């Protein structure tokens, strides 16, 4: 149990948030698939991304980690070794789901499992389209849950229309498509984060993207390259909210990734009237970045729904906290995907914010929040979910009493230095 007693401080200063989790995962995956040497700058040393590295170590790929720099030397996917051990993906849904796509087209037999949380997360959303490609995957409840066994085989490309907006599902299909015969096509009604498409191009693949349709020919080989990982906007989100809702605050965040398929939180903050500036640093980079300055703000309620949801799905817990301090009623809709994250984030966010005195209610696909509401201290449950844990810490910045948070160490999944960065900004 961690005691968070900040006594309503002001926040002043500059920080650089850790590397983007989604891009860090993919940099190792693509570096391992590609032939040759790949170097990664700004890698996230979170537990989830280290799980990805561990899986490739077991496949015989040489990976060296020097602080946030990673060097991958790979013989290419055809040179991998069949692992003698089970591939353990920890708490990482990205590792688990994307590895299914990668391993399905190899010649290897592999078994994957994760922690208790991963054991409850649905895998059929990935397994089913991969089976349409010919993948041989077995697991609990016909492949719905880990452990999962994959017998690599020859795959055939598919033309797949996504039933839900999910970058993990899309990426698993695209990664399987690298080894498939024919043209793999993925159609999205709502565009999800596009890091996989961008990285395919970085590693030399020819990919076509137009109006929500991604397509490319199978059999293309990838070549090692250099990947620069921007700061994670999902991690920056907690400080954007903290700066907006704490009195007398001004926070400057450097090197934040502002890929348009991820930057929905910036649009919402602007719509709510946040006192914020966004200065683009390198718009032409593989992943654009910006310096973002946020100051104490008078916020107005809004409705968050529709096509923007996939572009801020991981930020909804802290946006719900933000909404408790806005004038009026904020409605979050079309976010059923939150139910199958590390925990049911709709239920978890509503339960924990209610303990703090928030006027909030759950709906079948989101939540309704009335504000502004003063919050007070309480004992909160993180549910072992890093986003819930960091939301609780930001809430503690605006309460007079302390918040007692269980399993606070879960934030290390995506932000190992989170509490140190909070402390560095506090002015009392």
Secondary structure, DSSP 8 states (H G I E B T S, - for coil): -EEE---S-EEEEEEE--B-HHHHHHHHHHHHHSEEEEEEES----HHHHHHHHHHHHTT-EEEEETTEEEEEEE-GGG----SS-EE-TT-HHHHHHHHHHHHTSS-EEEEE--TTGGGS--HHHHHHHHHTT-EEEEHHHHTEEEEEEE---EE--EEE-SS--HHHHHHHHHHHTTEESEEEEE-SS----HHHHHHHHTT---EEETTEEEEETT---B--EEE--B-HHHHHHHHHHHHHSTT-EEEEEEEE--TTTTHHHHHHHHTT-EEEEEEEETTSSS-EEEEEEE----B--EE-GGGGGGTGGGHHHHHHHHTTSBEEEEE-S-GGGGGSSS-HHHHHHHHHHHTT-EEEEETTEEEEEE------EEE--TT-HHHHHHHHHHHTT-SS-EEETTGGGGGGT-TTHHHHHHHHEE-
